[in-house]
């Protein structure tokens, strides 16, 4: 969880300090991407789940996009 996520929206206004901090973070990520590409490719490092395993995503019997699909799959069981 990010306590105060910072996503730029055209209808919102941020202070110059907030935008400078946002730009500094992007600059740091860009520098890391050029100097240590494996660091950025293996991100995120502090998240509870690092990567989604492909088999779990590619199992059609487990994928449910809508509530109606979930109900139908529940009835079949």
Backbone torsions as a table, in degrees:
resi	resn	phi	psi	omega
1	UNK	NA	133.2	175.5
2	UNK	-100.2	120.7	-175.3
3	UNK	-60.5	-41.5	178.5
4	UNK	-137.3	81.1	-178.3
5	UNK	-62.7	144.0	-176.7
6	UNK	-114.9	98.1	175.9
7	UNK	-118.6	128.0	-177.4
8	UNK	-73.4	126.0	176.4
9	UNK	-123.6	139.6	-176.7
10	UNK	-64.3	-23.6	-176.9
11	UNK	-90.9	-4.6	-179.5
12	UNK	-105.1	154.9	176.8
13	UNK	-120.9	135.4	179.9
14	UNK	-117.6	159.3	178.0
15	UNK	-74.6	162.0	178.0
16	UNK	-61.6	-36.4	178.5
17	UNK	-62.8	-41.2	178.3
18	UNK	-63.1	-44.4	-179.4
19	UNK	-67.8	-37.9	176.7
20	UNK	-63.0	-40.7	177.9
21	UNK	-64.5	-42.7	178.6
22	UNK	-60.5	-45.3	179.2
23	UNK	-65.4	-38.7	178.9
24	UNK	-63.8	-36.9	178.1
25	UNK	-65.9	-44.3	177.8
26	UNK	-63.1	-38.0	178.0
27	UNK	-63.2	-42.4	179.3
28	UNK	-63.8	-43.6	178.5
29	UNK	-63.6	-40.9	178.8
30	UNK	-63.2	-44.3	178.7
31	UNK	-62.2	-44.0	178.6
32	UNK	-62.9	-37.7	-179.1
33	UNK	-62.8	-36.1	179.2
34	UNK	-80.7	-39.3	-175.9
35	UNK	-82.5	-39.5	-178.6
36	UNK	-136.2	76.7	-175.6
37	UNK	-59.3	-32.3	-179.1
38	UNK	-65.3	-28.8	178.6
39	UNK	-64.2	-44.4	-178.8
40	UNK	-76.3	-37.3	-178.7
41	UNK	-65.9	-28.6	-178.9
42	UNK	-96.5	8.0	179.5
43	UNK	-71.1	156.2	2.3
44	UNK	-82.5	153.7	-176.6
45	UNK	-103.1	-23.1	-176.3
46	UNK	-110.2	11.0	-179.3
47	UNK	-85.1	151.0	179.3
48	UNK	-65.6	-30.9	176.8
49	UNK	-120.6	120.8	-176.2
50	UNK	-83.5	-47.4	-178.2
51	UNK	-142.9	150.3	176.4
52	UNK	-87.8	129.1	179.8
53	UNK	-71.1	135.2	-176.3
54	UNK	-60.2	-41.3	-179.0
55	UNK	-58.4	-38.3	-179.6
56	UNK	-66.1	-32.7	-178.8
57	UNK	-78.6	-31.6	-173.5
58	UNK	-94.4	14.0	178.3
59	UNK	-95.0	103.8	-175.5
60	UNK	-57.7	-32.3	-178.6
61	UNK	-69.7	-16.7	179.5
62	UNK	-99.8	-12.2	-176.9
63	UNK	-85.3	125.8	177.2
64	UNK	-135.7	116.4	-176.0
65	UNK	-94.8	-34.4	-178.0
66	UNK	-122.7	163.8	178.1
67	UNK	-63.3	-38.7	179.5
68	UNK	-61.6	-42.0	177.3
69	UNK	-62.5	-41.3	-179.1
70	UNK	-62.0	-43.1	179.1
71	UNK	-62.8	-42.7	179.2
72	UNK	-62.8	-43.0	-179.8
73	UNK	-68.2	-33.8	179.0
74	UNK	-66.8	-40.1	179.9
75	UNK	-65.6	-34.0	-178.1
76	UNK	-69.1	-26.0	-177.0
77	UNK	-74.3	NA	NA
